[in-house]
Amino acid sequence: MIATFLWTGFPMLMNDGKMEVEGYLRIYVDLDTRSMTTATFDDRELTAKDAVTLVFVHAAIAGHVVLHAYGNWACNIEGDVSSFMKTMGIATVFYNYSGSTGFPRLARLLHEFNLTRYDLTHIGDIISYGCACGVPPHASIVELRTHSKVVDFVIRVRRKFLKTFGKYQSKFPGVDGEALFIGTILHSLDHSLGAENMPEPLWLDVNSPTFGAMAEVGRIAQTTFLDDLPCLLFHKLYKNAPDVFYKEVYSHALAINPKLADFMGTAIIK
C-alpha cells in the first residue's frame, strides 16, 4: 500500500537568505516496506537526501512551532493550580519566549561570525509563517493507525487524556485541555522521535544547490534543540509527575506503549 503525504504552501529558506513560500511537497511511502518510493516538489522529482532535508526541517521548524503556540494556552502561572502545574507553566512560557526570540538571534549571530555557510537570519519568518498557518485538516491520519505505533498511541492516549482532564478540570482553571495535550504529550513526542529519526546532522546535505540553507537550519536544530536539557532541578515528565492527573494519564499510556509513555513531558522545556 502506498501512502501520500502532502504539504501545501511549503515555507523555504532559500540559499540567498530569503524566505519563500513554495507549492506542494509530496512524499510517497510504501507502508509495507516502510520506505519512500518517490518524492516531488511541485513538478520536480527529489532525491532521498533532499526529501529528508525538507521533511525534517519542516517538522522541526514551521510545523513544530504550532505545538509551542498551543502550549501557551496550557499554562496558568497565577491562578489556583498546584505548585507543579505552576512550575510547568513558568517553564513553558519562558522557553517559548526564549525560543521564538532566541533562535533568530542565534542564526544572526552565527552568520555575523561566519559560522554558517548561508544567511539564516530570516528563520524567524518561517517561524511566524508556521504559527500563522495553524493546524491543517488531518482526519485521514487515522488511516495510518494500523501501520504506525505512534499514530495508534496518540489516538488512544488522547481519548483517555481528554476524559481524565474533564474529571480533574477544576484543578486546571483557565487551561484548555486540547492545548495541554498538544503542548505536553505531542510536543515531547515530536522532540524525542525527531531525535531518533535524525540521529546524525551530517545526513542533511548543506551542499545541495537548492536546499543547502534548509539543510543548515536542520543541522542547527538537530544539534541544539532536540535532546533533553541536562541538569534540570525539577521533574518534567509524566512518569514522575506528582499530581494525580498526570499519574492516571501516564498509567494508561504505559499500558499501551512503555517507550512512548516515557517520552511524555509535562512542560515545554526543549
Phi and psi in degrees as GROMACS dihedral restraints (atoms count N, CA, C in turn):
[ dihedral_restraints ]
;  ai    aj    ak    al  type     phi  dphi    fc
    3     4     5     6     1  -104.2    20    10
    4     5     6     7     1   125.5    20    10
    6     7     8     9     1  -103.9    20    10
    7     8     9    10     1   141.9    20    10
    9    10    11    12     1  -108.5    20    10
   10    11    12    13     1   123.0    20    10
   12    13    14    15     1  -106.2    20    10
   13    14    15    16     1   125.5    20    10
   15    16    17    18     1  -124.1    20    10
   16    17    18    19     1   130.3    20    10
   18    19    20    21     1  -116.8    20    10
   19    20    21    22     1   132.0    20    10
   21    22    23    24     1  -115.2    20    10
   22    23    24    25     1   153.7    20    10
   24    25    26    27     1    55.1    20    10
   25    26    27    28     1    55.2    20    10
   27    28    29    30     1   -78.6    20    10
   28    29    30    31     1   120.0    20    10
   30    31    32    33     1   -79.6    20    10
   31    32    33    34     1   135.7    20    10
   33    34    35    36     1  -131.5    20    10
   34    35    36    37     1   137.2    20    10
   36    37    38    39     1   -96.4    20    10
   37    38    39    40     1   112.1    20    10
   39    40    41    42     1   -79.5    20    10
   40    41    42    43     1   164.2    20    10
   42    43    44    45     1   -65.8    20    10
   43    44    45    46     1   -17.9    20    10
   45    46    47    48     1   -88.5    20    10
   46    47    48    49     1     3.4    20    10
   48    49    50    51     1    95.4    20    10
   49    50    51    52     1    -7.4    20    10
   51    52    53    54     1   -88.5    20    10
   52    53    54    55     1   151.3    20    10
   54    55    56    57     1   -95.6    20    10
   55    56    57    58     1   129.6    20    10
   57    58    59    60     1  -130.9    20    10
   58    59    60    61     1   149.0    20    10
   60    61    62    63     1  -103.7    20    10
   61    62    63    64     1   114.5    20    10
   63    64    65    66     1   -93.2    20    10
   64    65    66    67     1  -166.4    20    10
   66    67    68    69     1   -89.9    20    10
   67    68    69    70     1  -103.0    20    10
   69    70    71    72     1  -118.7    20    10
   70    71    72    73     1   133.3    20    10
   72    73    74    75     1  -110.8    20    10
   73    74    75    76     1   123.5    20    10
   75    76    77    78     1  -121.6    20    10
   76    77    78    79     1   130.2    20    10
   78    79    80    81     1  -120.3    20    10
   79    80    81    82     1   125.2    20    10
   81    82    83    84     1  -104.6    20    10
   82    83    84    85     1   124.2    20    10
   84    85    86    87     1  -123.4    20    10
   85    86    87    88     1   129.9    20    10
   87    88    89    90     1   -79.5    20    10
   88    89    90    91     1   111.7    20    10
   90    91    92    93     1   -71.3    20    10
   91    92    93    94     1   -20.6    20    10
   93    94    95    96     1   -78.1    20    10
   94    95    96    97     1   -44.1    20    10
   96    97    98    99     1   -91.8    20    10
   97    98    99   100     1    -8.4    20    10
   99   100   101   102     1    56.2    20    10
  100   101   102   103     1    47.2    20    10
  102   103   104   105     1  -140.7    20    10
  103   104   105   106     1   151.8    20    10
  105   106   107   108     1   -72.3    20    10
  106   107   108   109     1   137.2    20    10
  108   109   110   111     1   -96.5    20    10
  109   110   111   112     1   -51.7    20    10
  111   112   113   114     1  -147.4    20    10
  112   113   114   115     1   162.8    20    10
  114   115   116   117     1  -144.9    20    10
  115   116   117   118     1   139.8    20    10
  117   118   119   120     1  -133.5    20    10
  118   119   120   121     1   145.9    20    10
  120   121   122   123     1  -119.4    20    10
  121   122   123   124     1   104.6    20    10
  123   124   125   126     1    56.4    20    10
  124   125   126   127     1  -118.3    20    10
  126   127   128   129     1  -101.4    20    10
  127   128   129   130     1    12.5    20    10
  129   130   131   132     1  -105.6    20    10
  130   131   132   133     1   131.4    20    10
  132   133   134   135     1   -81.2    20    10
  133   134   135   136     1   138.1    20    10
  135   136   137   138     1  -101.9    20    10
  136   137   138   139     1   151.1    20    10
  138   139   140   141     1   -76.4    20    10
  139   140   141   142     1   163.5    20    10
  141   142   143   144     1   -61.2    20    10
  142   143   144   145     1   -38.0    20    10
  144   145   146   147     1   -60.2    20    10
  145   146   147   148     1   -48.2    20    10
  147   148   149   150     1   -68.0    20    10
  148   149   150   151     1   -36.2    20    10
  150   151   152   153     1   -63.1    20    10
  151   152   153   154     1   -43.3    20    10
  153   154   155   156     1   -60.9    20    10
  154   155   156   157     1   -43.4    20    10
  156   157   158   159     1   -59.0    20    10
  157   158   159   160     1   -49.5    20    10
  159   160   161   162     1   -66.0    20    10
  160   161   162   163     1   -43.7    20    10
  162   163   164   165     1   -65.7    20    10
  163   164   165   166     1   -45.1    20    10
  165   166   167   168     1   -65.2    20    10
  166   167   168   169     1   -45.9    20    10
  168   169   170   171     1   -67.1    20    10
  169   170   171   172     1   -38.6    20    10
  171   172   173   174     1   -64.2    20    10
  172   173   174   175     1   -42.7    20    10
  174   175   176   177     1   -64.5    20    10
  175   176   177   178     1   -34.4    20    10
  177   178   179   180     1   -83.8    20    10
  178   179   180   181     1   -25.2    20    10
  180   181   182   183     1  -117.4    20    10
  181   182   183   184     1   -83.7    20    10
  183   184   185   186     1   -60.8    20    10
  184   185   186   187     1   -38.6    20    10
  186   187   188   189     1   -78.8    20    10
  187   188   189   190     1   -37.8    20    10
  189   190   191   192     1   -72.4    20    10
  190   191   192   193     1   -34.3    20    10
  192   193   194   195     1   -63.9    20    10
  193   194   195   196     1   -21.6    20    10
  195   196   197   198     1   -64.3    20    10
  196   197   198   199     1   -37.0    20    10
  198   199   200   201     1   -63.3    20    10
  199   200   201   202     1   -40.5    20    10
  201   202   203   204     1   -61.8    20    10
  202   203   204   205     1   -43.1    20    10
  204   205   206   207     1   -62.4    20    10
  205   206   207   208     1   -43.4    20    10
  207   208   209   210     1   -62.0    20    10
  208   209   210   211     1   -34.3    20    10
  210   211   212   213     1   -58.8    20    10
  211   212   213   214     1   -26.5    20    10
  213   214   215   216     1   -63.0    20    10
  214   215   216   217     1   -28.9    20    10
  216   217   218   219     1   -88.1    20    10
  217   218   219   220     1     5.5    20    10
  219   220   221   222     1  -105.3    20    10
  220   221   222   223     1    14.0    20    10
  222   223   224   225     1  -118.6    20    10
  223   224   225   226     1   145.1    20    10
  225   226   227   228     1  -144.7    20    10
  226   227   228   229     1   103.3    20    10
  228   229   230   231     1  -102.6    20    10
  229   230   231   232     1     2.3    20    10
  231   232   233   234     1  -124.3    20    10
  232   233   234   235     1   -19.9    20    10
  234   235   236   237     1   -84.9    20    10
  235   236   237   238     1  -169.2    20    10
  237   238   239   240     1   -85.6    20    10
  238   239   240   241     1    77.6    20    10
  240   241   242   243     1  -124.1    20    10
  241   242   243   244     1   167.9    20    10
  243   244   245   246     1   -65.5    20    10
  244   245   246   247     1   159.3    20    10
  246   247   248   249     1   -62.4    20    10
  247   248   249   250     1   -33.9    20    10
  249   250   251   252     1   -66.4    20    10
  250   251   252   253     1   -46.5    20    10
  252   253   254   255     1   -61.5    20    10
  253   254   255   256     1   -38.8    20    10
  255   256   257   258     1   -66.1    20    10
  256   257   258   259     1   -41.8    20    10
  258   259   260   261     1   -61.7    20    10
  259   260   261   262     1   -42.3    20    10
  261   262   263   264     1   -63.6    20    10
  262   263   264   265     1   -38.4    20    10
  264   265   266   267     1   -66.0    20    10
  265   266   267   268     1   -42.9    20    10
  267   268   269   270     1   -62.4    20    10
  268   269   270   271     1   -44.7    20    10
  270   271   272   273     1   -60.5    20    10
  271   272   273   274     1   -43.9    20    10
  273   274   275   276     1   -64.7    20    10
  274   275   276   277     1   -49.4    20    10
  276   277   278   279     1   -63.1    20    10
  277   278   279   280     1   -43.4    20    10
  279   280   281   282     1   -65.3    20    10
  280   281   282   283     1   -44.0    20    10
  282   283   284   285     1   -68.4    20    10
  283   284   285   286     1   -38.1    20    10
  285   286   287   288     1   -61.2    20    10
  286   287   288   289     1   -43.4    20    10
  288   289   290   291     1   -64.5    20    10
  289   290   291   292     1   -46.8    20    10
  291   292   293   294     1   -62.2    20    10
  292   293   294   295     1   -40.4    20    10
  294   295   296   297     1   -68.7    20    10
  295   296   297   298     1   -44.6    20    10
  297   298   299   300     1   -69.7    20    10
  298   299   300   301     1   -29.3    20    10
  300   301   302   303     1   -96.8    20    10
  301   302   303   304     1   -32.2    20    10
  303   304   305   306     1   -77.9    20    10
  304   305   306   307     1   -36.7    20    10
  306   307   308   309     1   -63.4    20    10
  307   308   309   310     1   -46.9    20    10
  309   310   311   312     1   -60.9    20    10
  310   311   312   313     1   -36.7    20    10
  312   313   314   315     1   -66.2    20    10
  313   314   315   316     1   -40.0    20    10
  315   316   317   318     1   -61.5    20    10
  316   317   318   319     1   -44.0    20    10
  318   319   320   321     1   -61.0    20    10
  319   320   321   322     1   -41.7    20    10
  321   322   323   324     1   -65.6    20    10
  322   323   324   325     1   -42.4    20    10
  324   325   326   327     1   -64.3    20    10
  325   326   327   328     1   -44.1    20    10
  327   328   329   330     1   -61.3    20    10
  328   329   330   331     1   -38.2    20    10
  330   331   332   333     1   -69.8    20    10
  331   332   333   334     1   -40.8    20    10
  333   334   335   336     1   -63.6    20    10
  334   335   336   337     1   -31.2    20    10
  336   337   338   339     1   -93.5    20    10
  337   338   339   340     1    11.9    20    10
  339   340   341   342     1    57.9    20    10
  340   341   342   343     1    36.3    20    10
  342   343   344   345     1   -98.4    20    10
  343   344   345   346     1    -2.5    20    10
  345   346   347   348     1  -123.7    20    10
  346   347   348   349     1   149.3    20    10
  348   349   350   351     1   -74.9    20    10
  349   350   351   352     1   -33.4    20    10
  351   352   353   354     1  -115.8    20    10
  352   353   354   355     1   159.7    20    10
  354   355   356   357     1   -81.6    20    10
  355   356   357   358     1   108.4    20    10
  357   358   359   360     1  -105.2    20    10
  358   359   360   361     1    16.5    20    10
  360   361   362   363     1   -68.2    20    10
  361   362   363   364     1   -14.8    20    10
  363   364   365   366     1   -94.0    20    10
  364   365   366   367     1    17.2    20    10
  366   367   368   369     1   -61.0    20    10
  367   368   369   370     1   -28.5    20    10
  369   370   371   372     1   -61.0    20    10
  370   371   372   373     1   -29.1    20    10
  372   373   374   375     1   -66.7    20    10
  373   374   375   376     1   -36.2    20    10
  375   376   377   378     1   -69.5    20    10
  376   377   378   379     1   -39.0    20    10
  378   379   380   381     1   -60.3    20    10
  379   380   381   382     1   -47.2    20    10
  381   382   383   384     1   -63.7    20    10
  382   383   384   385     1   -40.8    20    10
  384   385   386   387     1   -63.5    20    10
  385   386   387   388     1   -43.8    20    10
  387   388   389   390     1   -60.8    20    10
  388   389   390   391     1   -43.2    20    10
  390   391   392   393     1   -64.6    20    10
  391   392   393   394     1   -40.3    20    10
  393   394   395   396     1   -67.0    20    10
  394   395   396   397     1   -30.8    20    10
  396   397   398   399     1   -71.1    20    10
  397   398   399   400     1   -28.9    20    10
  399   400   401   402     1    69.3    20    10
  400   401   402   403     1  -150.1    20    10
  402   403   404   405     1  -104.4    20    10
  403   404   405   406     1   120.3    20    10
  405   406   407   408     1   -73.8    20    10
  406   407   408   409     1   160.5    20    10
  408   409   410   411     1   -56.9    20    10
  409   410   411   412     1   134.1    20    10
  411   412   413   414     1  -144.5    20    10
  412   413   414   415     1    27.7    20    10
  414   415   416   417     1   -60.5    20    10
  415   416   417   418     1   -30.1    20    10
  417   418   419   420     1   -71.0    20    10
  418   419   420   421     1    -5.3    20    10
  420   421   422   423     1   -60.3    20    10
  421   422   423   424     1   -24.9    20    10
  423   424   425   426     1   -63.1    20    10
  424   425   426   427     1   -21.9    20    10
  426   427   428   429     1   -66.1    20    10
  427   428   429   430     1   -18.5    20    10
  429   430   431   432     1   -90.4    20    10
  430   431   432   433     1    -0.9    20    10
  432   433   434   435     1   -58.3    20    10
  433   434   435   436     1   -39.8    20    10
  435   436   437   438     1   -79.3    20    10
  436   437   438   439     1    -8.1    20    10
  438   439   440   441     1  -108.4    20    10
  439   440   441   442     1   -12.3    20    10
  441   442   443   444     1  -134.5    20    10
  442   443   444   445     1   121.1    20    10
  444   445   446   447     1   -64.7    20    10
  445   446   447   448     1   -32.4    20    10
  447   448   449   450     1   -68.6    20    10
  448   449   450   451     1   -47.0    20    10
  450   451   452   453     1   -60.8    20    10
  451   452   453   454     1   -45.4    20    10
  453   454   455   456     1   -60.8    20    10
  454   455   456   457     1   -43.1    20    10
  456   457   458   459     1   -61.9    20    10
  457   458   459   460     1   -47.9    20    10
  459   460   461   462     1   -62.2    20    10
  460   461   462   463     1   -43.9    20    10
  462   463   464   465     1   -63.1    20    10
  463   464   465   466     1   -45.7    20    10
  465   466   467   468     1   -70.5    20    10
  466   467   468   469     1   -40.4    20    10
  468   469   470   471     1   -71.2    20    10
  469   470   471   472     1   -37.9    20    10
  471   472   473   474     1   -59.6    20    10
  472   473   474   475     1   -42.6    20    10
  474   475   476   477     1   -59.2    20    10
  475   476   477   478     1   -47.6    20    10
  477   478   479   480     1   -67.7    20    10
  478   479   480   481     1   -38.8    20    10
  480   481   482   483     1   -59.0    20    10
  481   482   483   484     1   -51.3    20    10
  483   484   485   486     1   -66.1    20    10
  484   485   486   487     1   -35.5    20    10
  486   487   488   489     1   -65.5    20    10
  487   488   489   490     1   -43.3    20    10
  489   490   491   492     1   -69.2    20    10
  490   491   492   493     1   -36.8    20    10
  492   493   494   495     1   -61.7    20    10
  493   494   495   496     1   -41.8    20    10
  495   496   497   498     1   -60.4    20    10
  496   497   498   499     1   -36.7    20    10
  498   499   500   501     1   -64.6    20    10
  499   500   501   502     1   -37.9    20    10
  501   502   503   504     1  -111.5    20    10
  502   503   504   505     1    21.7    20    10
  504   505   506   507     1   -59.4    20    10
  505   506   507   508     1   -30.3    20    10
  507   508   509   510     1   -63.1    20    10
  508   509   510   511     1   -20.7    20    10
  510   511   512   513     1   -86.4    20    10
  511   512   513   514     1    -1.8    20    10
  513   514   515   516     1  -127.3    20    10
  514   515   516   517     1    57.4    20    10
  516   517   518   519     1   -61.3    20    10
  517   518   519   520     1   135.0    20    10
  519   520   521   522     1    76.1    20    10
  520   521   522   523     1     5.2    20    10
  522   523   524   525     1  -105.7    20    10
  523   524   525   526     1   133.9    20    10
  525   526   527   528     1   -89.5    20    10
  526   527   528   529     1   127.5    20    10
  528   529   530   531     1   -62.3    20    10
  529   530   531   532     1   -44.3    20    10
  531   532   533   534     1   -63.4    20    10
  532   533   534   535     1   -41.2    20    10
  534   535   536   537     1   -64.2    20    10
  535   536   537   538     1   -36.3    20    10
  537   538   539   540     1   -65.9    20    10
  538   539   540   541     1   -39.7    20    10
  540   541   542   543     1   -64.1    20    10
  541   542   543   544     1   -45.6    20    10
  543   544   545   546     1   -66.8    20    10
  544   545   546   547     1   -46.6    20    10
  546   547   548   549     1   -74.7    20    10
  547   548   549   550     1   -15.7    20    10
  549   550   551   552     1  -109.2    20    10
  550   551   552   553     1   -68.5    20    10
  552   553   554   555     1   -70.0    20    10
  553   554   555   556     1   -53.0    20    10
  555   556   557   558     1   -63.7    20    10
  556   557   558   559     1   -41.3    20    10
  558   559   560   561     1   -61.9    20    10
  559   560   561   562     1   -46.7    20    10
  561   562   563   564     1   -69.1    20    10
  562   563   564   565     1   -36.3    20    10
  564   565   566   567     1   -63.3    20    10
  565   566   567   568     1   -39.3    20    10
  567   568   569   570     1   -60.4    20    10
  568   569   570   571     1   -42.4    20    10
  570   571   572   573     1   -68.1    20    10
  571   572   573   574     1   -52.0    20    10
  573   574   575   576     1   -64.4    20    10
  574   575   576   577     1   -42.4    20    10
  576   577   578   579     1   -73.4    20    10
  577   578   579   580     1   -32.1    20    10
  579   580   581   582     1   -62.0    20    10
  580   581   582   583     1   -40.1    20    10
  582   583   584   585     1   -65.8    20    10
  583   584   585   586     1   -36.4    20    10
  585   586   587   588     1   -69.6    20    10
  586   587   588   589     1   -41.6    20    10
  588   589   590   591     1   -74.6    20    10
  589   590   591   592     1   -25.5    20    10
  591   592   593   594     1  -128.0    20    10
  592   593   594   595     1    72.4    20    10
  594   595   596   597     1   -77.0    20    10
  595   596   597   598     1   -14.5    20    10
  597   598   599   600     1  -129.7    20    10
  598   599   600   601     1   111.7    20    10
  600   601   602   603     1   -63.0    20    10
  601   602   603   604     1   -24.0    20    10
  603   604   605   606     1   -72.8    20    10
  604   605   606   607     1    -7.2    20    10
  606   607   608   609     1   -66.1    20    10
  607   608   609   610     1   -22.2    20    10
  609   610   611   612     1   -88.0    20    10
  610   611   612   613     1   120.5    20    10
  612   613   614   615     1   -87.4    20    10
  613   614   615   616     1    97.5    20    10
  615   616   617   618     1   -74.5    20    10
  616   617   618   619     1    -8.0    20    10
  618   619   620   621     1   -89.0    20    10
  619   620   621   622     1    -0.5    20    10
  621   622   623   624     1   -61.1    20    10
  622   623   624   625     1   128.6    20    10
  624   625   626   627     1   -66.2    20    10
  625   626   627   628     1   -19.1    20    10
  627   628   629   630     1  -111.1    20    10
  628   629   630   631     1   -38.0    20    10
  630   631   632   633     1  -115.8    20    10
  631   632   633   634     1    21.5    20    10
  633   634   635   636     1   -61.4    20    10
  634   635   636   637     1   -42.1    20    10
  636   637   638   639     1   -65.1    20    10
  637   638   639   640     1   -39.6    20    10
  639   640   641   642     1   -62.1    20    10
  640   641   642   643     1   -40.8    20    10
  642   643   644   645     1   -63.6    20    10
  643   644   645   646     1   -38.1    20    10
  645   646   647   648     1   -68.2    20    10
  646   647   648   649     1   -38.7    20    10
  648   649   650   651     1   -58.6    20    10
  649   650   651   652     1   -44.1    20    10
  651   652   653   654     1   -62.3    20    10
  652   653   654   655     1   -39.2    20    10
  654   655   656   657     1   -62.8    20    10
  655   656   657   658     1   -42.3    20    10
  657   658   659   660     1   -64.8    20    10
  658   659   660   661     1   -45.1    20    10
  660   661   662   663     1   -62.3    20    10
  661   662   663   664     1   -41.5    20    10
  663   664   665   666     1   -65.3    20    10
  664   665   666   667     1   -36.3    20    10
  666   667   668   669     1   -90.4    20    10
  667   668   669   670     1   -11.2    20    10
  669   670   671   672     1  -122.8    20    10
  670   671   672   673     1   -23.8    20    10
  672   673   674   675     1  -124.9    20    10
  673   674   675   676     1    -3.7    20    10
  675   676   677   678     1   -86.3    20    10
  676   677   678   679     1   -45.4    20    10
  678   679   680   681     1   -80.2    20    10
  679   680   681   682     1   163.4    20    10
  681   682   683   684     1   -64.0    20    10
  682   683   684   685     1   145.3    20    10
  684   685   686   687     1   -73.0    20    10
  685   686   687   688     1   139.5    20    10
  687   688   689   690     1   -82.6    20    10
  688   689   690   691     1   158.8    20    10
  690   691   692   693     1    63.8    20    10
  691   692   693   694     1    29.3    20    10
  693   694   695   696     1   -68.5    20    10
  694   695   696   697     1   144.8    20    10
  696   697   698   699     1   -99.6    20    10
  697   698   699   700     1    13.3    20    10
  699   700   701   702     1  -145.6    20    10
  700   701   702   703     1   156.7    20    10
  702   703   704   705     1   -72.2    20    10
  703   704   705   706     1   146.1    20    10
  705   706   707   708     1  -146.2    20    10
  706   707   708   709     1    25.9    20    10
  708   709   710   711     1  -124.2    20    10
  709   710   711   712     1   151.2    20    10
  711   712   713   714     1   -59.1    20    10
  712   713   714   715     1   -35.3    20    10
  714   715   716   717     1   -67.5    20    10
  715   716   717   718     1   -21.6    20    10
  717   718   719   720     1  -126.2    20    10
  718   719   720   721     1    20.7    20    10
  720   721   722   723     1   -73.2    20    10
  721   722   723   724     1   142.4    20    10
  723   724   725   726     1   -82.3    20    10
  724   725   726   727     1   -23.8    20    10
  726   727   728   729     1   -77.9    20    10
  727   728   729   730     1   146.9    20    10
  729   730   731   732     1   -64.0    20    10
  730   731   732   733     1   -34.4    20    10
  732   733   734   735     1   -57.0    20    10
  733   734   735   736     1   -50.5    20    10
  735   736   737   738     1   -64.8    20    10
  736   737   738   739     1   -37.3    20    10
  738   739   740   741     1   -62.6    20    10
  739   740   741   742     1   -43.1    20    10
  741   742   743   744     1   -66.7    20    10
  742   743   744   745     1   -43.5    20    10
  744   745   746   747     1   -63.6    20    10
  745   746   747   748     1   -43.7    20    10
  747   748   749   750     1   -63.8    20    10
  748   749   750   751     1   -41.4    20    10
  750   751   752   753     1   -59.2    20    10
  751   752   753   754     1   -42.1    20    10
  753   754   755   756     1   -66.5    20    10
  754   755   756   757     1   -45.4    20    10
  756   757   758   759     1   -64.7    20    10
  757   758   759   760     1   -37.6    20    10
  759   760   761   762     1   -61.3    20    10
  760   761   762   763     1   -35.9    20    10
  762   763   764   765     1   -71.3    20    10
  763   764   765   766     1   -22.2    20    10
  765   766   767   768     1   -86.7    20    10
  766   767   768   769     1   -50.8    20    10
  768   769   770   771     1  -157.0    20    10
  769   770   771   772     1    99.3    20    10
  771   772   773   774     1   -57.2    20    10
  772   773   774   775     1   -39.8    20    10
  774   775   776   777     1   -62.5    20    10
  775   776   777   778     1   -49.4    20    10
  777   778   779   780     1   -69.0    20    10
  778   779   780   781     1   -34.5    20    10
  780   781   782   783     1   -60.9    20    10
  781   782   783   784     1   -38.4    20    10
  783   784   785   786     1   -73.4    20    10
  784   785   786   787     1   -14.0    20    10
  786   787   788   789     1   -79.7    20    10
  787   788   789   790     1   -18.8    20    10
  789   790   791   792     1   -68.5    20    10
  790   791   792   793     1   117.7    20    10
  792   793   794   795     1   -98.9    20    10
  793   794   795   796     1   157.0    20    10
  795   796   797   798     1  -104.2    20    10
  796   797   798   799     1     1.1    20    10
  798   799   800   801     1  -153.9    20    10
  799   800   801   802     1   160.8    20    10
  801   802   803   804     1   -88.0    20    10
  802   803   804   805     1   105.7    20    10
  804   805   806   807     1  -139.9    20    10
  805   806   807   808     1    24.8    20    10
